[in-house]
């Protein structure tokens, strides 16, 4: 009898350990962090270079969040004179899966353009830096929301506007931008974007089943306050 009991205990213990491992694996794909000082770690992120620019910037820590690297001038001057010099991008090392919602609270101080980025994989620059190849940018700006599909064609960056919503958004105002990639009952892939009480979606079967997700600040001074993947 003792042998049977020991055997049952071992089976139950094995089942418990398996459940814990499965639970941990499932939880590993989730993230919820603030970008306040001390609330997040750069070790969880990968800085990524744009194939359109010959530099790679990071983010600057502020009291309540982070900003893309910008010169110390007004938001208007950044947009008009330095918009191609202020691109900062990073993605979470933990990959997201289709069916999850990626979100970030963000704002801009002039007119554009904080965004969420999704990429199935990362390429490498000639000097070995992580670089975007094909990726999707879900962009917040003063006149609405855009989805840009980027790729590399004939060795050069190529992009087009895949979807958009025309609606005004105010500067220096926090908005929670949410992006969900999922499959319909018929197996069609779609992206649904929500922000500021507005929602739109579009179908794109090129969307990956798993992907890196992160943030990009560009074209102006952008602020990010949190990041969630659930």
C-alpha positions as CSV (number, residue, x, y, z in Angstrom):
1,X,0.0,0.0,0.0
2,X,2.8,2.4,0.9
3,X,4.3,1.8,-2.6
4,X,1.0,2.7,-4.2
5,X,0.6,5.8,-2.1
6,X,4.2,6.9,-3.0
7,X,3.4,6.3,-6.6
8,X,0.2,8.4,-6.4
9,X,2.1,11.1,-4.7
10,X,4.8,11.1,-7.4
11,X,2.1,11.3,-10.1
12,X,0.4,14.2,-8.3
13,X,3.7,15.9,-7.8
14,X,4.6,15.5,-11.4
15,X,1.2,16.8,-12.5
16,X,1.6,19.8,-10.2
17,X,5.1,20.6,-11.5
18,X,3.8,20.3,-15.1
19,X,1.0,22.7,-14.3
20,X,3.3,25.2,-12.7
21,X,5.7,25.0,-15.7
22,X,2.8,25.5,-18.2
23,X,1.5,28.4,-16.1
24,X,4.9,30.0,-16.0
25,X,5.3,29.5,-19.8
26,X,1.9,31.1,-20.4
27,X,2.7,34.0,-18.0
28,X,6.0,34.6,-19.7
29,X,4.3,36.0,-22.7
30,X,2.5,38.7,-20.7
31,X,4.0,42.0,-19.7
32,X,2.7,45.0,-17.8
33,X,5.1,47.7,-16.9
34,X,5.4,51.4,-16.1
35,X,8.1,53.5,-17.7
36,X,8.5,55.5,-14.5
37,X,12.0,55.7,-13.0
38,X,13.0,52.3,-11.4
39,X,9.8,50.6,-12.7
40,X,11.3,48.9,-15.7
41,X,14.6,47.5,-17.0
42,X,16.4,48.1,-20.3
43,X,17.5,44.5,-20.0
44,X,14.0,43.5,-21.1
45,X,14.2,45.4,-24.3
46,X,16.1,45.4,-27.6
47,X,17.1,48.8,-29.2
48,X,16.4,48.6,-33.0
49,X,17.7,50.6,-35.9
50,X,15.5,51.8,-38.8
51,X,16.9,50.8,-42.2
52,X,16.0,54.3,-43.3
53,X,18.5,56.1,-41.1
54,X,22.2,55.7,-40.4
55,X,21.9,56.1,-36.6
56,X,20.3,54.2,-33.7
57,X,18.9,56.2,-30.7
58,X,17.6,55.1,-27.4
59,X,15.1,56.7,-24.9
60,X,15.6,59.3,-22.2
61,X,14.2,58.7,-18.7
62,X,11.9,61.4,-17.4
63,X,9.9,61.8,-14.1
64,X,6.8,60.0,-15.3
65,X,7.9,58.1,-18.4
66,X,10.4,58.0,-21.3
67,X,11.0,60.1,-24.4
68,X,12.8,59.5,-27.7
69,X,16.1,61.3,-28.0
70,X,15.5,64.9,-29.2
71,X,17.5,68.1,-29.3
72,X,16.6,70.6,-26.5
73,X,14.4,72.8,-28.6
74,X,10.6,73.4,-29.0
75,X,8.4,70.7,-30.3
76,X,7.6,72.8,-33.3
77,X,11.2,73.2,-34.2
78,X,11.9,69.5,-33.8
79,X,9.1,68.7,-36.2
80,X,10.1,71.4,-38.8
81,X,13.9,71.0,-38.6
82,X,14.8,67.7,-37.0
83,X,12.0,65.3,-37.8
84,X,14.4,62.8,-39.5
85,X,16.9,62.9,-36.6
86,X,14.8,61.8,-33.6
87,X,13.8,58.2,-34.4
88,X,14.1,55.9,-31.3
89,X,12.8,52.3,-31.3
90,X,12.9,49.3,-29.0
91,X,11.0,46.0,-28.8
92,X,10.4,43.7,-25.8
93,X,12.6,40.6,-25.9
94,X,9.5,38.5,-24.9
95,X,7.6,37.8,-28.1
96,X,3.8,38.3,-28.4
97,X,1.4,35.8,-29.8
98,X,-1.5,36.2,-32.2
99,X,-4.7,36.8,-30.0
100,X,-2.9,39.0,-27.5
101,X,-3.4,42.8,-27.1
102,X,-0.4,45.1,-27.1
103,X,-0.9,48.6,-25.6
104,X,0.9,51.7,-24.6
105,X,-0.1,55.0,-23.0
106,X,1.6,57.8,-25.0
107,X,1.5,61.4,-26.0
108,X,3.1,63.9,-28.4
109,X,4.1,67.5,-27.8
110,X,3.5,68.9,-31.3
111,X,1.8,66.8,-33.9
112,X,3.4,63.3,-34.2
113,X,4.2,60.5,-34.0
114,X,4.4,57.9,-31.1
115,X,3.6,54.4,-32.2
116,X,3.4,50.7,-31.5
117,X,5.6,48.5,-33.7
118,X,5.1,44.8,-34.5
119,X,7.8,42.7,-36.3
120,X,8.0,39.0,-36.9
121,X,11.8,39.0,-36.8
122,X,14.7,41.4,-36.6
123,X,17.4,41.8,-39.3
124,X,21.0,42.9,-38.7
125,X,22.8,46.0,-40.1
126,X,26.2,45.7,-41.7
127,X,27.7,46.6,-38.3
128,X,25.6,44.0,-36.5
129,X,22.9,46.2,-35.0
130,X,19.3,44.9,-34.7
131,X,17.4,46.4,-37.6
132,X,13.8,46.3,-38.7
133,X,12.9,44.4,-41.9
134,X,9.2,43.8,-42.5
135,X,7.2,45.4,-39.7
136,X,4.0,47.2,-39.0
137,X,3.7,50.7,-37.4
138,X,0.5,51.7,-35.6
139,X,0.8,55.4,-35.4
140,X,-0.9,58.1,-33.2
141,X,-0.8,61.7,-34.5
142,X,-2.8,64.9,-34.4
143,X,-5.0,64.0,-37.3
144,X,-5.8,60.3,-36.6
145,X,-4.3,56.8,-36.5
146,X,-2.3,55.2,-39.3
147,X,-1.1,51.6,-39.9
148,X,2.0,51.5,-42.1
149,X,3.3,48.2,-43.5
150,X,7.1,48.3,-44.0
151,X,9.3,45.9,-45.9
152,X,12.6,45.6,-47.8
153,X,12.3,45.5,-51.6
154,X,15.4,45.2,-53.8
155,X,17.5,46.0,-50.8
156,X,15.7,49.2,-50.0
157,X,13.1,50.2,-47.4
158,X,9.5,50.2,-48.9
159,X,6.3,51.1,-47.0
160,X,2.7,51.9,-47.7
161,X,-0.3,53.1,-45.8
162,X,-2.3,49.9,-45.0
163,X,-5.1,51.4,-43.0
164,X,-6.1,54.7,-41.4
165,X,-8.7,56.6,-39.3
166,X,-9.2,60.3,-39.6
167,X,-10.0,61.8,-36.2
168,X,-8.4,64.6,-34.2
169,X,-6.1,63.9,-31.2
170,X,-4.7,66.7,-28.9
171,X,-1.1,67.4,-28.2
172,X,0.2,66.9,-24.6
173,X,-2.6,64.5,-23.9
174,X,-2.2,60.9,-22.8
175,X,-3.9,58.3,-25.0
176,X,-3.9,54.5,-24.5
177,X,-3.2,53.0,-27.9
178,X,-4.2,49.3,-28.2
179,X,-3.5,46.8,-31.0
180,X,-4.9,43.3,-31.3
181,X,-3.9,40.8,-34.0
182,X,-6.2,37.8,-34.2
183,X,-7.8,35.3,-36.5
184,X,-11.4,35.3,-37.5
185,X,-13.5,32.1,-37.4
186,X,-12.6,31.6,-41.1
187,X,-8.9,31.8,-40.3
188,X,-8.4,35.3,-41.7
189,X,-5.9,37.5,-39.9
190,X,-7.0,40.9,-38.8
191,X,-5.7,43.9,-36.8
192,X,-8.0,45.9,-34.6
193,X,-6.8,49.3,-33.3
194,X,-8.5,51.3,-30.5
195,X,-7.5,54.7,-29.1
196,X,-9.4,57.6,-27.5
197,X,-12.8,55.9,-27.8
198,X,-12.3,55.1,-31.5
199,X,-11.8,51.7,-33.1
200,X,-11.1,50.4,-36.6
201,X,-9.8,47.2,-38.1
202,X,-8.4,45.8,-41.3
203,X,-7.6,42.3,-42.8
204,X,-4.0,41.4,-43.6
205,X,-3.0,37.8,-43.9
206,X,0.7,38.8,-44.0
207,X,0.4,39.5,-40.2
208,X,2.6,37.0,-38.3
209,X,1.4,34.5,-35.7
210,X,4.1,35.6,-33.3
211,X,6.1,38.8,-33.2
212,X,8.2,41.3,-31.4
213,X,6.2,44.2,-30.0
214,X,7.5,47.6,-28.9
215,X,7.4,51.3,-29.3
216,X,8.9,53.9,-31.7
217,X,9.1,57.7,-31.1
218,X,9.7,59.7,-34.3
219,X,9.1,62.9,-36.2
220,X,8.7,64.9,-33.0
221,X,9.1,64.6,-29.2
222,X,7.0,61.6,-28.0
223,X,6.4,60.4,-24.5
224,X,5.6,56.8,-23.3
225,X,4.2,56.0,-19.9
226,X,3.7,52.2,-19.9
227,X,3.6,49.1,-22.0
228,X,1.3,46.1,-21.8
229,X,1.1,42.8,-23.6
230,X,-1.7,40.5,-22.5
